[in-house]
């Protein structure tokens, strides 16, 4: 099996690179797995995947950190995003929001397509261009989608792999709660540590 690991930034998977003695690069090739660093956001992710995604891969694994709307998920907890939505793609109708499917322009919701039983909490996420830090927008988004997590890339990965019929998983570690912006409460270091402990064990299980 050839695996493609997709992350937005090198910092999110730096411990895994160190574990396997891999030199940082935007695209790293090994015998059992390759690593693609896309850059932050949906546009950068879609472009990078467009350059590297091919049928030589049996599985795409998107990893990174995320914010959580769900206070029952602990900071630093590693979760599997099984459903992800392009939350901002649509139109405003005065105070209401019309989603892409409601407009008749396609789907905005995508799901994990890999047959893998991960021992992780399964959650529903949204993908955004602007992470939430305002109480009013948080309330509105929660009412619309009832999300548990948010990232800036996840649904773009699911969308891209769906176009070429390659199975995908998305695994993220929670760095912060979605609330009015409060950097003092963030736990990015813990989230990165726990994510990479999970990732290196996952790769060991695959005998990488």
Secondary structure, DSSP 8 states (H G I E B T S, - for coil): --EEEEES-HHHHHHHHHHTT----SEEE-SSEEEEE--SSHHHHHHHHHHH--TT-SEEEEEEEEEES-TTS-TT-EEEEEEEEETT-EEEETTEEEEHHHHTS---EEE-------SSEEEEEEE-SS----HHHHHHHHHHH--SEEESSHHHHHHHHHHHT--EEEEEEEEEESSS--GGG--HHHHHHHHHHHHHHHHHHTT-
